């Protein structure tokens, strides 16, 4: 979201918004990519993980739409720590899959 839009939503001036965003980045609360105007909330999936396989697939599709390569990679890394992801990997192993789920192809498509 462009800085001016975010600032307007908060009824702040743009510089106040930028200072607040920088403080949140410095505190490790968010990651931000100023080039793509995107923000990733740190530890989101710790508090709001996907609750089932279909939800997990939907989250993956949404992560793929993140324009910032660094934020997209960080979101996928965070998602890999969720119970649903681990459950899927465990099921894949039981089904005879040779290797764990690989995000390399998905990450490369967007870069």
N, C-alpha and C positions, 0 to 999 in steps of 0.2 A: 504494500500500500504506500503510495507516495507520502512523503513527510507532510506536505501541506494538507492532504486529506486526513491523515491521522491527527494532526494538530487541530484541525477544524472540528473533528469529532469530539475531541477532548476540550474544546474551547480554550486551547492554549495557542501561544504564538509558536512558530516553527522552531525557533531556537530553543525554547523551553522543552519542546518535544524531543529534539535531538539530544539535549543534555540528559533528559530522563532516560532515553534509550541507551545512551552511552553508559550511564550509571548501571542500568540493568545488565548490559553486556559485561561490564567490569565486575559485577557481583556474581556473574555466572547464572543469572536467571534466564537469559535469552541468548541466542546467537542471532546476528543480523547480517544481512548482505545489502549494503547500501546501493550496489549496482542494480540489483533486481528488485529492491524495495520489499524484501521479504524478511520475516522474523520467524524463528523457530523457538518455541518455549522449551527450555531445558527440562528434562525429567518428566515431560508430559505423559509418556507411556508408563512411567512408574505409578502415576496416579489415575490414569485413564487408559488402561491397556485394552486392546481388542478383546471382546468377550467370547467370540466363537470364530470358527474358520471363515465364515462368510464376511464377518466384520473385518477380520485380518486381511482378506483379499481386497476389500473396499479401501482399507487404509493404505495398502500397498499401491493401489491405483492412484489414490490422492497424492501420495508421496512422489510418484512418478511425474506429477504435474508441476513440482517445484522447479522453478527455472534455475535457481542457484545450485550449481554442482556441489558446492561445499555443504549447503544446508540439506540438500537431498541425500547426500552420503551420510551426514550426521543423523538425519531422521531414520534412514534404514538401519544404521548401527544401533540406534536406540530401540527400534522395533524388534531387532534380533534378541533383545534381552527380555521380551515379554513372554509370559507363560504360553500363550497361544502359538507363538513362533516355535518355542521349544517343543511343544506338543506335536506340532506338524513335523518338525525335524525327527522326533522320536518315532512317529508313525511312518515316516519315509524310510527310516532305518529298518523298521520291522517289516516293511513291505519289500525289502530287498534292494532298495536304492543304493547305488554304489558310493555316492558322495553327498555331502550336505548341500543344502540349497545355496546356490551361488548368485550373488547380486552383481557380479562383474559386468555381465551383459546389460542388465538394466541401467546401471550407473553409466556405462559407456555410451548408451544410446543418447543421453541428454547432453554429453559434453562436447 
